[in-house]
Amino acid sequence: MASTGPCEAVLVVGFGGPTRAEEIRPFLDNVLRGRPVSRERYEEVVRHYESMGGRSPYNELTFLQARALRNKLASENLTIPIEVGMRNWEPYVVDALVALQRAGARRALGFIMAAFRSEASWERYQGVVRAAREALGPRAPEVEYPEPWHTHPKFIAAVAERAAQALARFKPDEGRRVRLIFTAHSIPVAMASGAPYVEQLTESCALVAGQLGIKPWTLAFQSRSGSPQDRWLEPEIGSALQKLEAGTTALLVPIGFLCDHVEVLYDLDVEAARIARESEVRMERAGTVCDHPEFIAMMAEIVRRHLTG
C-alpha cells in the first residue's frame, strides 16, 4: 500500500512456531496447507521439533525483539503501540490488528521479520495482513511496509559482529584460513527467478564479508521442504560442507534468519554439524542478529521515519 500519512503503530509480522509438543502438528498443518510436501518429510520435521524439546523458541524470540524495539523507542521518548502477529500460529496477525485497532491506531508500519524478499518470505506475509484487514472491515488499521533494508549499515554491522564472535572461537591459525559460508532458506528456482531474493542475499553477504575481511565466501541454502520434482536453490549446505577438504575450518553465518529457531537449531547445529564432523571439518556457527543492539537500532530508525510520514 502506498504511503498516505504517518504511521501511529508497529505491526511486527513473524512466521510463528509451536510453543509445546501438542501444537507441532497443527502448526505444521498451517504451514504446509496446499503445499506438496511428502508425509515422510512432514514426519521428519515433527521429529526435528520433538528433538528440540517439542517447541520452537521463535515466538519467544520475536516478542523479545519487539520488546527491545519498544524499549529503544521509549529511550528516545517515543511511545507507540507495538503488536506481534504471526502468519502460522498464535497470536495471529488478525489478533495483533485487533489490538492495534483497540489502541486507536489508524495506520501501522508492517515490519515483516524477513530481510530478503521473495513470494515465500514477503508476499505471503502481506497476503495474510491483507486478509486480516478484510476480515476486520473498514475500521481495520491500514498497513504500509518499509523499503528493503538488507544492506542497511546497522543490519550488516549486527551480522558481522555475530560472525566475529563465532570467529573468535577458532584458534588463531584456524581463523586465518577459515572458509566463510553464509546460509539462507532455500526456495524453488522458479520462485527465485521472479524475486530479488538471491540478489539481495548476495549484496548482504558481500558487505558482511567485507567487514570481516574474509574472502572468498560462499552462499549456501538449507531447510528445503517441497516437491522433489521441483528445482530448488543450491548448493545445499550439507553438500557445501562435504566438498571441503578434511581439516578445513568453516564458519557458518545464517544470514537469512533473524533469530535462532528450528531451521538454525536443528538444520545447522545438528544436521550440518554432523556432516561437518563426518567430513572432518571444524565448524562454528555464528549467532543470528536477534536482539543485537545494532539490529534493534535499525528497526527503530525505520519506525521513526514512518512515524513522520
C-alpha positions as CSV (number, residue, x, y, z in Angstrom):
1,M,0.0,0.0,0.0
2,A,1.4,3.4,-0.9
3,S,2.1,5.8,2.0
4,T,-0.6,8.4,2.6
5,G,0.4,9.6,6.0
6,P,2.4,8.9,9.1
7,C,2.2,5.7,11.0
8,E,0.9,5.5,14.5
9,A,1.9,2.0,15.5
10,V,4.0,-1.0,14.5
11,L,2.8,-4.5,13.5
12,V,5.7,-6.9,13.8
13,V,4.9,-9.8,11.4
14,G,6.5,-13.2,12.1
15,F,6.4,-16.8,10.9
16,G,5.3,-18.3,14.2
17,G,6.1,-21.6,15.9
18,P,4.7,-24.2,18.2
19,T,5.2,-23.5,21.9
20,R,4.5,-27.0,23.2
21,A,4.5,-30.6,21.8
22,E,0.8,-30.8,21.1
23,E,1.0,-27.8,18.9
24,I,3.6,-29.2,16.5
25,R,1.2,-31.0,14.1
26,P,-1.5,-28.3,14.0
27,F,1.3,-25.7,13.4
28,L,2.8,-27.7,10.5
29,D,-0.7,-28.2,9.0
30,N,-1.0,-24.4,8.9
31,V,2.4,-24.0,7.4
32,L,2.1,-26.7,4.7
33,R,-1.6,-26.2,3.7
34,G,-1.8,-26.5,0.0
35,R,1.9,-27.4,-0.5
36,P,3.0,-30.8,-2.0
37,V,5.2,-32.0,0.9
38,S,5.5,-35.7,1.4
39,R,4.4,-37.5,4.5
40,E,7.9,-38.6,5.1
41,R,9.2,-35.0,5.1
42,Y,6.3,-34.0,7.4
43,E,7.2,-36.6,10.0
44,E,10.8,-35.8,9.7
45,V,10.1,-32.1,10.6
46,V,7.9,-33.3,13.5
47,R,10.9,-35.2,14.8
48,H,13.1,-32.1,14.5
49,Y,10.7,-30.2,16.7
50,E,10.5,-33.1,19.2
51,S,14.3,-33.3,19.4
52,M,14.2,-29.5,20.3
53,G,12.0,-30.2,23.3
54,G,8.7,-30.2,21.5
55,R,8.7,-26.5,20.9
56,S,10.3,-23.6,18.9
57,P,11.7,-20.5,20.5
58,Y,10.6,-18.5,17.6
59,N,7.6,-16.7,19.2
60,E,9.6,-16.0,22.4
61,L,12.4,-14.5,20.4
62,T,10.2,-12.4,18.2
63,F,8.5,-11.0,21.3
64,L,12.0,-10.3,22.7
65,Q,12.8,-8.3,19.5
66,A,9.5,-6.4,19.8
67,R,10.2,-5.5,23.5
68,A,13.7,-4.4,22.6
69,L,12.3,-2.1,19.9
70,R,9.7,-0.8,22.3
71,N,12.4,0.0,24.9
72,K,14.7,1.6,22.3
73,L,11.9,3.9,21.1
74,A,10.9,4.7,24.7
75,S,14.5,5.7,25.4
76,E,14.0,8.3,22.6
77,N,10.7,9.5,24.1
78,L,8.6,7.7,21.6
79,T,5.8,5.5,23.0
80,I,3.6,3.9,20.4
81,P,1.6,0.6,20.2
82,I,3.7,-2.3,19.0
83,E,2.0,-5.6,18.5
84,V,3.3,-9.0,17.2
85,G,1.2,-11.1,14.8
86,M,2.2,-14.5,13.4
87,R,1.5,-15.9,10.0
88,N,1.2,-19.5,11.1
89,W,0.4,-19.6,14.8
90,E,-1.0,-17.7,17.8
91,P,-1.0,-14.8,18.2
92,Y,-2.2,-14.5,14.6
93,V,-1.8,-11.3,12.5
94,V,-5.6,-10.7,12.9
95,D,-5.2,-10.7,16.7
96,A,-2.4,-8.1,16.5
97,L,-4.5,-5.9,14.2
98,V,-7.5,-6.1,16.6
99,A,-5.2,-5.0,19.5
100,L,-3.9,-2.1,17.4
101,Q,-7.5,-1.1,16.5
102,R,-8.4,-1.1,20.1
103,A,-5.4,1.1,20.9
104,G,-6.8,3.6,18.4
105,A,-4.1,3.1,15.7
106,R,-5.4,4.0,12.2
107,R,-2.2,3.3,10.3
108,A,0.7,0.9,11.2
109,L,4.1,0.0,9.9
110,G,4.1,-3.7,9.0
111,F,7.6,-4.8,9.8
112,I,7.9,-8.3,8.3
113,M,10.7,-10.2,10.0
114,A,12.5,-11.2,6.8
115,A,15.5,-9.4,5.3
116,F,15.3,-10.9,1.9
117,R,12.3,-10.8,-0.3
118,S,10.5,-13.5,-2.3
119,E,7.0,-14.8,-2.5
120,A,7.5,-17.1,0.5
121,S,9.4,-14.5,2.6
122,W,7.4,-11.4,1.8
123,E,4.4,-11.6,-0.4
124,R,2.7,-14.4,1.6
125,Y,3.0,-12.3,4.7
126,Q,1.5,-9.3,3.0
127,G,-1.3,-11.5,1.8
128,V,-2.0,-12.6,5.4
129,V,-2.1,-9.0,6.6
130,R,-4.4,-8.1,3.7
131,A,-6.8,-11.0,4.5
132,A,-6.8,-10.0,8.2
133,R,-7.7,-6.4,7.3
134,E,-10.5,-7.5,5.1
135,A,-11.9,-9.7,7.8
136,L,-11.9,-6.8,10.3
137,G,-13.6,-4.4,7.9
138,P,-13.2,-0.8,7.0
139,R,-12.1,0.3,10.5
140,A,-9.0,-2.0,10.4
141,P,-5.7,-0.1,10.6
142,E,-4.1,0.5,7.3
143,V,-0.6,-1.1,6.9
144,E,2.4,0.1,5.0
145,Y,5.8,-1.6,4.7
146,P,9.4,-0.3,4.8
147,E,11.7,-0.2,1.8
148,P,14.3,-3.1,1.6
149,W,16.8,-2.9,4.5
150,H,19.1,-5.9,3.7
151,T,22.1,-3.5,3.0
152,H,21.3,-1.2,6.0
153,P,24.7,-0.5,7.7
154,K,23.2,-1.4,11.1
155,F,21.9,-4.8,9.9
156,I,25.3,-5.5,8.2
157,A,27.1,-4.5,11.4
158,A,24.9,-6.8,13.5
159,V,25.5,-9.8,11.3
160,A,29.3,-9.1,11.1
161,E,29.6,-8.8,14.9
162,R,27.8,-12.1,15.4
163,A,30.1,-13.7,12.9
164,A,33.2,-12.1,14.5
165,Q,32.1,-13.5,17.9
166,A,32.0,-17.0,16.4
167,L,35.3,-16.5,14.5
168,A,36.9,-15.7,17.9
169,R,36.2,-19.3,19.0
170,F,38.7,-20.6,16.4
171,K,42.4,-20.9,17.3
172,P,44.4,-18.1,15.6
173,D,45.8,-20.4,12.9
174,E,42.3,-21.8,12.2
175,G,40.8,-18.4,11.9
176,R,43.3,-17.2,9.4
177,R,42.3,-20.0,6.9
178,V,38.6,-20.2,7.7
179,R,36.0,-20.8,4.9
180,L,33.1,-18.4,5.3
181,I,29.7,-19.9,4.4
182,F,26.5,-17.9,4.5
183,T,23.2,-19.7,4.7
184,A,19.6,-18.9,3.9
185,H,16.4,-20.8,3.4
186,S,16.2,-22.5,0.0
187,I,13.3,-21.7,-2.2
188,P,12.2,-23.1,-5.6
189,V,14.3,-21.9,-8.5
190,A,11.1,-20.8,-10.3
191,M,10.2,-18.6,-7.3
192,A,13.7,-17.2,-7.1
193,S,13.7,-16.3,-10.8
194,G,10.9,-13.7,-10.2
195,A,12.2,-12.2,-7.0
196,P,15.2,-10.2,-5.8
197,Y,15.9,-12.9,-3.1
198,V,19.3,-14.2,-4.3
199,E,20.5,-10.7,-5.5
200,Q,19.7,-9.2,-2.1
201,L,21.4,-12.1,-0.3
202,T,24.5,-11.7,-2.4
203,E,24.6,-8.0,-1.7
204,S,24.4,-8.5,2.1
205,C,26.9,-11.4,2.1
206,A,29.5,-9.3,0.2
207,L,29.1,-6.4,2.7
208,V,29.4,-8.7,5.8
209,A,32.4,-10.5,4.3
210,G,34.0,-7.1,3.6
211,Q,33.6,-6.0,7.2
212,L,35.1,-9.3,8.3
213,G,37.9,-9.0,5.8
214,I,37.4,-12.6,4.6
215,K,37.3,-13.7,1.0
216,P,36.3,-15.7,-0.8
217,W,33.0,-16.6,0.7
218,T,30.1,-19.0,-0.3
219,L,26.3,-18.6,-0.2
220,A,24.6,-22.0,0.5
221,F,21.0,-22.9,1.1
222,Q,19.2,-25.0,3.6
223,S,15.9,-26.4,5.0
224,R,14.4,-27.4,1.7
225,S,10.8,-28.5,2.2
226,G,8.8,-29.1,-1.0
227,S,8.2,-31.3,-4.0
228,P,11.2,-33.4,-5.0
229,Q,10.2,-32.7,-8.7
230,D,11.0,-29.0,-8.3
231,R,14.4,-27.5,-8.6
232,W,15.5,-25.6,-5.5
233,L,18.3,-23.2,-4.9
234,E,21.7,-24.8,-4.5
235,P,24.3,-25.5,-3.2
236,E,22.7,-27.2,-0.2
237,I,24.7,-26.6,3.0
238,G,25.4,-30.3,3.5
239,S,26.9,-30.6,0.0
240,A,28.9,-27.5,0.5
241,L,30.5,-28.9,3.7
242,Q,31.1,-32.3,2.1
243,K,33.1,-30.6,-0.7
244,L,35.6,-29.1,1.8
245,E,38.9,-30.9,2.4
246,A,39.4,-32.7,5.7
247,G,40.9,-30.4,8.2
248,T,39.2,-27.3,6.8
249,T,37.7,-24.8,9.2
250,A,34.3,-23.4,8.3
251,L,32.3,-20.5,9.8
252,L,28.6,-20.7,9.1
253,V,26.7,-17.5,9.2
254,P,22.9,-17.9,9.0
255,I,22.3,-14.5,7.4
256,G,18.8,-15.5,6.2
257,F,17.4,-16.0,9.7
258,L,16.7,-13.2,12.2
259,C,16.6,-15.5,15.3
260,D,17.6,-19.0,16.4
261,H,14.6,-21.2,15.6
262,V,14.4,-24.8,14.4
263,E,16.0,-24.2,10.9
264,V,19.1,-22.9,12.8
265,L,19.0,-25.0,15.9
266,Y,18.4,-28.3,14.1
267,D,19.3,-27.9,10.5
268,L,22.6,-26.3,11.3
269,D,23.5,-27.1,14.9
270,V,22.5,-30.8,14.5
271,E,22.5,-31.8,10.8
272,A,25.1,-29.6,9.4
273,A,27.3,-30.1,12.4
274,R,27.1,-33.9,11.9
275,I,28.0,-33.6,8.3
276,A,31.0,-31.4,9.2
277,R,32.2,-33.9,11.8
278,E,31.9,-36.8,9.3
279,S,33.8,-34.7,6.7
280,E,36.5,-33.8,9.4
281,V,35.7,-30.1,9.0
282,R,36.0,-27.9,12.1
283,M,32.8,-25.9,12.1
284,E,31.5,-23.0,14.1
285,R,28.1,-21.4,13.7
286,A,27.5,-17.6,14.1
287,G,24.5,-16.4,16.1
288,T,21.6,-14.7,14.4
289,V,21.1,-11.0,14.9
290,C,18.0,-11.5,17.2
291,D,18.1,-8.6,19.6
292,H,21.5,-7.3,18.7
293,P,21.6,-3.5,19.6
294,E,22.5,-2.6,16.0
295,F,19.6,-4.5,14.6
296,I,17.1,-3.1,17.0
297,A,18.5,0.4,16.4
298,M,17.9,-0.2,12.6
299,M,14.3,-1.2,13.3
300,A,13.9,1.9,15.4
301,E,15.3,4.1,12.7
302,I,12.9,2.7,10.2
303,V,10.0,3.1,12.5
304,R,10.9,6.8,13.2
305,R,11.0,7.5,9.5
306,H,7.5,6.1,9.0
307,L,6.1,7.9,12.1
308,T,6.9,11.2,10.4
309,G,5.3,10.1,7.1
